Amino acid sequence: MGSDERTTHFGNRTVAEDEKAGLVQGVFSSVAGRYDLMNDLMSAGIHRLWKDAMMDWLAPRPGQHLLDVAGGTGDIAFRFLRRAGDSARATVVDLTEPMLAEGQKRAEAANLADQLDWVAGDAMALPFSDNSFDAYTISFGIRNVTRIEDALSEAFRVLRPGGRLMVLEFSQIPNDLLQRAYDLYSFNVIPAMGQVVAGDRDSYQYLVESIRRFPDQDRFAEMIRAAGFEQGKYRNLSMGIAALHSGWKL
């Protein structure tokens, strides 16, 4: 890398910014077929409850149009449409086409086909007009974005006035002893399970490293405010293993 080249983190590695997207695509292409299993390993199976909590706070309404970014398997979009009803729509965007393909294979995708769009796209340069969506969600995806600030700015741009941002992401436990215990589990158990279950230790190693690199709850809340969102709040889930962030475009 040249001395003037901008760098970022890929897990614990330092890489050129223009390399990260390809590396992330490699990880998620590798795990796409077992993505739900990956989330089960990362969260001890609790990610489904966290996603339900996200929908509880979002409170989908009839007629709304959701943009779910990094949502390839459709988990959030399906939940949203089940709650919002037949007049709602959801657009799922993912950088990794194999992830979108996995989502489209699911039975819910066929049942909800008239209300769903699947788009390959980049969170930092969304292929949509300004003021297009009522809600923007991103679940366990924003920590993989090269420039988080750009993704938040894009979220603000494509939301309509009165629209809502919701981010679900692994976070930091506000108790040092519990955080150390979770780190021991993350770094020693999860990559080993990834090797046994999926034959892919490296991807799971990256994923646990990326969690530790992600800003803590207060720093990320400040990034959301800096992007223009108001009434920013967050809720810790499972003692802070994950956090749910909310902000409004007013």
C-alpha positions in Angstrom: 0.0 0.0 0.0 1.3 3.5 -0.9 1.8 6.0 1.9 -1.1 8.1 0.6 -3.6 5.3 0.3 -6.5 5.3 2.7 -6.7 2.3 4.9 -9.4 0.6 7.1 -9.7 -2.5 9.2 -10.7 -5.9 8.0 -11.0 -7.6 11.4 -7.6 -7.1 13.0 -5.9 -6.6 9.6 -5.2 -3.2 8.1 -6.2 -3.1 4.4 -6.6 -0.5 1.7 -10.1 0.9 1.7 -10.8 -0.2 -1.9 -9.9 -3.8 -0.9 -12.4 -4.2 2.0 -15.6 -4.6 0.0 -14.1 -7.5 -2.0 -12.8 -9.1 1.2 -16.2 -8.8 2.9 -17.9 -10.2 -0.2 -15.6 -13.2 0.0 -16.6 -13.8 3.6 -20.3 -13.6 2.9 -20.1 -15.6 -0.3 -18.4 -18.3 1.7 -21.0 -18.3 4.6 -24.1 -17.5 2.5 -25.5 -21.1 2.5 -25.1 -21.3 6.3 -25.8 -17.7 7.3 -28.5 -18.5 9.8 -26.2 -21.1 11.3 -23.5 -18.5 11.5 -25.8 -16.1 13.4 -26.8 -19.0 15.7 -23.1 -19.5 16.5 -22.4 -15.8 17.0 -25.4 -15.2 19.3 -26.0 -18.7 20.8 -29.3 -18.7 18.9 -30.7 -15.5 20.4 -30.5 -13.4 17.1 -34.1 -14.4 16.3 -35.3 -12.8 19.5 -33.2 -9.7 18.8 -34.7 -9.3 15.3 -38.2 -9.6 16.9 -37.3 -6.9 19.3 -36.2 -4.7 16.4 -39.6 -5.1 14.8 -41.3 -4.5 18.2 -39.6 -1.1 18.4 -40.0 -0.3 14.7 -43.7 -1.1 14.8 -44.3 -1.5 11.1 -47.5 0.0 9.7 -49.6 -0.7 6.6 -48.4 1.1 3.4 -44.8 1.6 4.6 -41.9 0.9 2.3 -38.8 -0.6 4.1 -35.3 -0.6 2.8 -33.3 -3.4 4.5 -29.6 -3.1 3.8 -27.2 -6.0 4.1 -30.4 -8.0 4.4 -29.7 -10.8 1.8 -31.4 -13.7 3.6 -34.6 -11.7 4.0 -35.0 -12.2 7.8 -35.8 -8.6 8.5 -37.9 -8.0 5.4 -40.1 -11.0 6.0 -40.7 -10.0 9.6 -41.5 -6.5 8.5 -44.0 -7.6 5.8 -45.8 -10.0 8.1 -46.4 -7.2 10.6 -47.1 -4.4 8.2 -49.6 -6.3 6.0 -50.4 -6.6 2.3 -50.1 -2.9 1.5 -46.5 -2.6 2.6 -43.3 -3.2 0.5 -39.8 -4.1 1.3 -36.6 -3.7 -0.8 -33.6 -5.9 0.3 -30.2 -4.6 -0.7 -27.0 -6.7 -0.3 -23.5 -6.3 -1.7 -23.1 -10.1 -2.0 -25.3 -11.7 -4.7 -25.1 -15.3 -3.1 -26.7 -13.8 0.0 -29.6 -12.4 -2.1 -29.9 -15.8 -3.8 -30.2 -17.5 -0.4 -33.0 -15.1 0.6 -34.9 -15.7 -2.7 -34.8 -19.4 -2.1 -36.7 -19.2 1.1 -40.4 -20.1 1.2 -41.4 -16.7 2.6 -39.8 -15.0 -0.5 -42.3 -16.8 -2.8 -45.2 -16.1 -0.6 -44.4 -12.4 -0.4 -43.0 -12.0 -3.9 -45.4 -9.2 -4.9 -44.2 -7.1 -2.0 -40.5 -7.7 -2.3 -37.6 -6.4 -4.4 -34.1 -7.8 -4.3 -31.2 -5.5 -5.3 -27.4 -5.9 -5.4 -26.0 -2.7 -4.1 -23.5 -0.9 -1.8 -24.6 0.7 1.5 -22.2 3.6 0.8 -23.8 4.4 -2.6 -27.4 3.2 -2.6 -29.0 3.0 -6.1 -32.2 4.9 -5.0 -33.5 8.4 -5.2 -33.7 10.8 -2.2 -36.7 10.6 0.1 -37.7 7.1 -1.1 -38.3 5.0 2.0 -40.3 5.1 5.3 -37.8 2.9 7.2 -34.2 1.8 6.8 -32.9 -1.2 8.7 -29.5 -2.9 8.8 -29.0 -6.0 10.9 -25.5 -7.2 11.7 -24.2 -5.5 8.6 -23.0 -2.0 9.3 -19.8 -3.2 11.0 -18.7 -4.7 7.6 -19.1 -1.4 5.7 -15.8 0.3 4.8 -16.9 3.8 5.8 -19.7 3.7 8.3 -20.3 7.4 8.1 -21.0 7.2 4.4 -23.6 4.4 4.9 -25.3 6.5 7.6 -25.4 9.5 5.3 -26.9 7.4 2.5 -29.5 6.1 5.0 -30.4 9.7 5.8 -30.6 10.6 2.1 -32.9 7.9 1.0 -35.3 8.1 3.9 -38.4 10.3 3.6 -38.9 13.1 6.2 -40.4 11.4 9.2 -38.5 8.2 8.2 -36.8 6.0 10.7 -33.3 4.4 10.9 -32.9 1.2 12.9 -29.6 -0.6 13.3 -29.1 -4.0 15.0 -25.5 -4.8 15.7 -23.2 -6.7 18.0 -21.9 -4.3 20.6 -20.0 -4.0 23.9 -21.1 -5.4 27.2 -20.8 -2.6 29.8 -19.2 -4.9 32.4 -15.5 -5.7 32.0 -15.7 -9.2 33.5 -18.7 -10.3 31.3 -17.0 -8.7 28.3 -13.9 -10.7 28.9 -15.9 -13.9 29.2 -17.7 -13.2 25.9 -14.4 -12.4 24.2 -13.0 -15.7 25.4 -16.0 -17.5 23.9 -15.9 -15.4 20.7 -12.2 -15.8 19.9 -11.7 -19.4 21.1 -15.0 -21.1 20.4 -16.7 -19.5 17.4 -13.9 -19.9 14.9 -13.4 -23.5 16.0 -17.1 -24.1 15.5 -17.0 -22.4 12.1 -14.3 -24.9 11.1 -16.2 -27.9 12.3 -19.7 -26.9 11.1 -18.8 -25.0 7.9 -15.2 -25.9 7.2 -14.4 -22.2 7.3 -12.4 -20.9 10.3 -11.1 -17.7 8.6 -14.5 -16.2 7.9 -15.7 -16.7 11.4 -12.4 -15.4 12.8 -13.0 -12.2 10.8 -16.5 -11.9 12.1 -15.5 -12.0 15.7 -12.7 -9.6 15.1 -15.0 -7.2 13.3 -17.3 -7.1 16.4 -14.4 -5.9 18.6 -13.5 -3.2 16.1 -17.0 -1.8 16.0 -17.6 1.4 18.0 -19.3 1.0 21.4 -22.9 2.1 21.9 -22.3 5.7 22.8 -19.8 6.3 20.0 -22.1 4.8 17.4 -25.0 6.8 18.7 -22.9 9.9 18.2 -22.2 8.8 14.6 -25.9 8.5 14.0 -26.5 12.0 15.3 -23.7 13.3 13.2 -25.3 11.9 10.1 -28.4 14.2 10.8 -30.7 11.9 12.7 -32.6 13.1 15.6 -34.1 11.5 18.8 -31.3 9.0 18.7 -31.7 6.2 21.3 -30.3 2.7 21.8 -31.3 -0.3 23.8 -28.9 -3.0 24.9 -29.9 -6.6 24.2 -28.7 -9.5 26.2 -26.7 -7.3 28.5 -25.1 -5.5 25.5 -23.9 -8.4 23.4 -26.0 -6.6 20.8 -27.5 -3.2 20.7 -30.5 -1.7 18.8 -30.1 1.9 17.7 -33.0 4.1 16.5 -33.0 7.6 14.9 -35.4 9.7 12.9 -35.1 12.0 9.9 -37.1 15.0 11.0 
